[in-house]
Amino acid sequence: MGSLGAMLRHPDDVYPLLKLKMAMKHAEKQIPPEPHWAFCYTMLHKVSRSFGLVIQQLDTNLRNAVCIFYLVLRALDTVEDDTSIATEVKVPILMAFHRHIYDRDWHFSCGTKEYKVLMDEFHHVSTAFLELGRNYQEAIEDITMRMGAGMAKFICKEVETIDDYDEYCHYVAGLVGLGLSKLFHASGSEDLASDSLSNSMGLFLQKTNIIRDYLEDINEIPKSRMFWPRQIWIKYVHKLEDLKYEENSVKAVQCLNDMVTNALIHMEDCLTYMAALRDPAIFRFCAIPQIMAIGTLALCYNNVEVFRGVVKMRRGLTAKVIDRTSTMSDVYGAFFDFSCMLKSKVDKDDPNATKTLSRIDGIQKTCRESGTLTKRKSYIIKSEPRYNSTLIFVLFIILAILFAYLSANRPTDMCKYFFFTGEINSLYW
């Protein structure tokens, strides 16, 4: 549930964390009985990070479709990510993947750990896919075909320009946004969103992941994965891997800030997309990861630790985001708060400071014009008080009482939000 130190510094995290833990314990008992569906939902828990946390709230038919959509694309992504597969083997699989999902016998051994299990037993996913409604199947097939072709293209192509970067992110994440919009529409719950807005929803999440995961990707074995566009990093270093060396820390942070500034361009599209959603469950499903993305960018901005280890939202803050996100006013408040956090870190001497501040001011103007900011509960804590041993003892007593209370009662509405636990500090894609 997060370290004791973090809870002492942020005592208002405690109750959301307890609610989340109880909801997750309840959700673990809700795995469907059919073997193929049991495999799919169990695997979703293992490979989806936060994605599984926001899926349970959806209507059953849509939830099943989104689960299979995610697993199909995760399997496709596993093939792309496995740098040990020869290009001449990998490309045909990526190109034909949309046909393999109709074959109950198809599987391909690659990846590691839970991803290898997913690929070795992919027949469970295909079996579940074939039970979906035809409208869901068509949407999943179309996006899988387009994504596989795009991934195949970038197997042999470097991300050189910002246009390349946007194109790559479109193939691996923007298309997820388009696919989800198609599934929402196929369920009858939403109008079909424009491709442009749907694409921005995916790009904002993907660019956040790429920024946050620099060190993991650059240290990938047997071969580095490089997604930061040369057009940006060449302004600061001669080689992308140079950013991780301590002697280049100043230039690395400037490059990082350039990347974050690029990602901020999608925020207003994301707000427009979410504001148009009608179904409360679909809204929460979309909104929680977007808030986590702006929160993660606020933490990464101007932070050299991106090049030293993992930078992510603390568990308590993530639980708080999940607990508080129900309406569009909640989203405006969260975007405003995290953009304030980001703005406070902008150094006027940074090469991109003017552009960064302009994009932050634009999103803050949109949030203010919503007229809902006075109702928000702030995510920003101005100071961190010190706690003595007496207060620590009292906190443990409160924790024990809350846990006993939650254990004795049926899980709260939080249980509607989630199906499975996982790395709640990561984005779902």
N, C-alpha and C positions, 0 to 999 in steps of 0.2 A: 504493500500500500504506500510505499514511499518511505524514505528514511525518517527517523524520529526527529533529527535536526530540522529537516524541511517542514515537518508538521509543527514544530515549536515556533519556527519563524513565521509560519502561515497557519495559525490555528483554525481559520475559517475554511481550510481545505478538508478538515477532518470529517465533517458530516457528509459532504459529497463523496469522499472516498469510501466511507462506510456504506452509503447507499449503493454506490457502484459495486462494491464487493458483494453485497447481498444479492443484488440483481444478477450478477454474473454467476453466483452459486446456483441460483434458481434456474438460470438459463441453461446451465450445463445438463440439467435434467430433461430438457425439451427436445433432445435429438430425435428425429423421426425414426420409426421402427424399421422401415424398409431398408435392406442392406445398402442399396445404392445411394439412397438419400442420406442414410446415416453416415456413409463414407464422405459424401459431399459436404455435409455440414460440419463433420469432424475435421475434414481437411481445410475447410474455410477457416476454422478456428486456428489451425496451425500455420497457414500461409498468408492470411489476410491482414495481419496486424490489426489496425483499428477498423478495417472494413466490416468485420463481423460484428463489431459493437453497435453499428447503426442500422443493421439489416432487419432485426427482429420486429421492429415497429411496422414494417410494411405488410400490406395485405398478403395472404398466403400465396396466391398465384404469382403476384409480382415478386414476392420475396424469393420464391423458388427460381424464377427466371433470372433475377439479379444474382443469386448465388451461383447458378450455372454459368452465366455470362462472365462473372468474375473468375471462376475456376478455369474456364476455357482460355481466357486471356492470360491468366497466370501461367498456364501450361505453355502457351505460345511464348510468353516472356521467358520461361525457363529455357526453352530451346535457344532463343536469341542470346540469353545471358551466358550460356555455357561456352566458354572460350576454348574448351578442349575439342569441340566438334569442328571438323574440317568444313571450310566454306562450301565446298562442292556437295557436302551432305546436308548442311544446315539450310541453305537457300531453298532447295526443292521442298523441304518439310514445311518451312514457313509459308511458301507459296500455296501449298496444298492443304494447309491445316483446316481450312473451312470445310473441306470434304471429309477429313478424318473424324470430325465430330459426329458424323452420321454412321460411323462404323463401330459397332459394339466390340469388335475384336482388336481395334488398333491400339498400339501403345508404342512408346519409344523411350528407351532407357537413357536418361541424361539427368543433369542436375545433381544435387546432393541433399542429404537428410530428408526432410518432409517433401521437398520438391521432387526428389527421386521417387518417393512413394506415389505422389500424384501422377507422375508420368508412367510408372510401372503398372498402376491400376487405373489408368485413364478410362477403362471400359465402364467403370461406375458412372463417370461423368457423362459419357455418351449415352448410357442407358437412361439417366435422368433427363438429359437433353431431349431425347426422343419422346418423353412424356409431356413436354411442355406444349402449350398451344402453338398452332402454326404461325401465328403472328409474332410470337416471341422467338420462335426458331428462325424465322426469316431475318429478324433484326439482328440476332446474334451471328448468324452466318454472314450477313453483309459486312458487319464491322470486323469480324475475324478475317475475312478475305482481304479487306482493305488494309488492316493492320499488318497482316502477314506480308503483303506486298511491300508496304512501307518499310518494315523491318529488314526485309531482304535487300531493299535498295541501300539502306545505310550500313549493311554488313560490309559493303565494298566502297563506302563513301564516308569521308571524314566530315565532322561538323565544323565547317570553315567559317561561314558567315552567320550573321544573326538570322538571316532568312533560312539557312540550313537548320539552325537551332529551332526555329519556330516550326519548320516542316517536320523535323524529327519528333518534337514534342507533340505535334498534331497526330502523328502516326501512333505513338505509344500511349498517349493520354487524351488528346483532344478527341480522338475517335471513341474513347470510353465515354466522354461527355455526350457525344452524338448518340451513342448506343443507349445510354441510360435515358436520354430524352425520348428515344424511340420506344423503349420499354414502358416508360411512364405513359406515353400516349397510347400504346397498345393496350394498356390496362384500363383505359377509359377515364383515368383520373386527371389527366392534364392535357392541355393543348400542346401541339408539337412546337417546341422551342426552335428558334432559328439556329442554323448550323454555327453561325458566328458566335453567338452567346454560349452555346453548348461547348464549342471548342475552347473558349476562354476559361470555362470552368475546369476543364482538364489541364490546360496549359498552366494555370496558376498553381495547381497542386504539383504537377510534374516539375516545373521549374524550381519550386521550393524543395522538392526531393533532390534534384540534381545539385542544388546549392549546398544543402545540408550534407549530402553524401559524398562530397569531393574526396575526402581521404580514403573512404572505403573503396570508391571506384578506381582511384589512381593506384591503389595498392593491390588491386585484383590480381590473383594468380590463376593461370600462368601468364595472363596478358592484361595490361591496364585497360580500363574502359574510360574513354574521354568524351564527355558530353558538353563541357564548357566551350563555347564557340571561340575559335582562334581570333576572330575579329575583335573580341573583347580582351582576351588574356594577352595577346601579343603586344598590347599597349603597356604591359607591366613587366613581363618576363619573356625570356627567349623560348622556354619550353613550359608546357602546362605543369609538369611535375615539379618545376622550380618553386612553385607557390608553397610547397610544404616545408621548405627549408627555412630555418630560423633567420638566416641572414637576409631573407627576402620578405620578412614579416610586414614591413610598411607597404610595399608594393602588393603583397598578397591581400591585405585588408582593403586596399583601394580597388583591387580587381573584384573582390567579394562584394563590395558596395556597389560596383558597377553592375554585377549580376543581379543583386537584389533590386536595384533600380529598374532594371529591365523587366523583372517579374511583376513589379507594381503596376505596370501598364494594364494588366488584366483585371484589376480589382473592381473597377466600375462596371464592367460587363458582368462580373460575378454577382454584384448586388442587383443589377437589372434582372438577371435570370432568376435569382431567388425571390425577388419581389413579385414575380408573376406566378409563382407556384400557388396552387389552391389547396392541395391535400396536405394536412398537417404532418402526416407521417413522412411523406416524400420530402416535404420542406426540411424536417429535422435531419433526414438522411443526407440531404445535400448541404445543409448549413454547417453542421458540426465539423466536417473536414475542412471547409473553407475558413472557418474561424481558427482552427488549428494551424492552417497554412500561414495566415497573417501573423499569428502568434509566434510561429517558428521563424519567420523572416525577421520579426522584431528582435528575437534572440540572436540570430545569426549576424545581423547587420553590425559592421564595425567590430566583429568579434574574431580575434585571431585563433580562438580555440577551434574554429571550424577546420583549421589546418593541423590541429594537434590531436583531436579525438572526436567524440560525439557531442553535438549540441542539440538539445531537445527540451521541450516543455516538461516541467516537473509533473509527476503523476497527479498531484493534488490540483494543479491548475487545469489539467486536462479534464479531470473529474468535474471540476467546477464549470468548465465550458459545457460539458455534456448536460449537467444538471440544470443550467440556466438557459439553454437554447430551445425555445419553443415558438417564438414569433419573430417577425422581421425586425421589430424594434430591438430585440435581443441581439440580432446580427449587427444592426447599425451601432449599437452601443459597444459591442466587442470590437468591431472594425475601428471605431473611433479610439477606443482605449489603446489597442495595440499599435495603431498608427501614431498615437501620441508617444508611446514608448519608443518607437522607431525614430520619430522626429527628434526626441531628446538626445539621441546618440549621433546625430549628424554633425560632423566636424565641418566648419565653414571652409577649411582648407582642403577638404576632399575634392578631387577633380570633378566629381559628379554631384556635388552638394546642391547646386542650383536646380538641376533636373530632379534629383531625389525629393527635395522640398516641394517642388511644383506638383509632383505626383501625389505626395502626401496631402498637400493642401487641397487638391482636387477631390480626394476621397473623403477628407474631413468635411468639406463643403457639402457633399452629398449626404453625409450622415447628419449634419446639422439641419439641413433642409427637410429631413424626415420628420422633424419636430418631436422626436421620441427620446432624445438623449437625457432629458431630466429624469426619466423613469429608470435609467439603467443602474445596475450594481457594478461598480467599477472593478476591473481586473488589476488595476494599478494600486499597489500599496506604497505610500510615500516613504514610510520608515519601517524599520524592522526592530521592534522592541526586544530587550533582553528579558529572559525568564529565569527566575530563581528556582530552587529545588522545590519549594512549596507549590509553585504554579505547575511544575512538572508533575508532582503528585496529584494535584487536582485534575490535570488534563487526563492522566491515566484513569482516574475514577470516572470522569465523564465518558471516556472511550468505552470503559467496561459497561456503563449504564446504557449507552447508545447501542452498543453491540448486542446486549441482552434484549433490548427493546425491539431492535430490528429482527433478531432471531425469533422472537416470540410472535411476531406479526407477519402476515403475508407481505411479500415484497411490494414496494410502492410502485407508482407509475413509472419509475425508472426501468422496471422490468419490460415495459413496452418498447424501450429503446434498443435493447441489446439481445443478441443471441449468444455470443461467445466472447470470452475475454481474449487477451493477447497483448501485444505491445501497444498499450493505449497511448503511448507518447509518439507514435509514428503516424504518418498520413496513410490513408487507406490505399493509395496507389503509388 
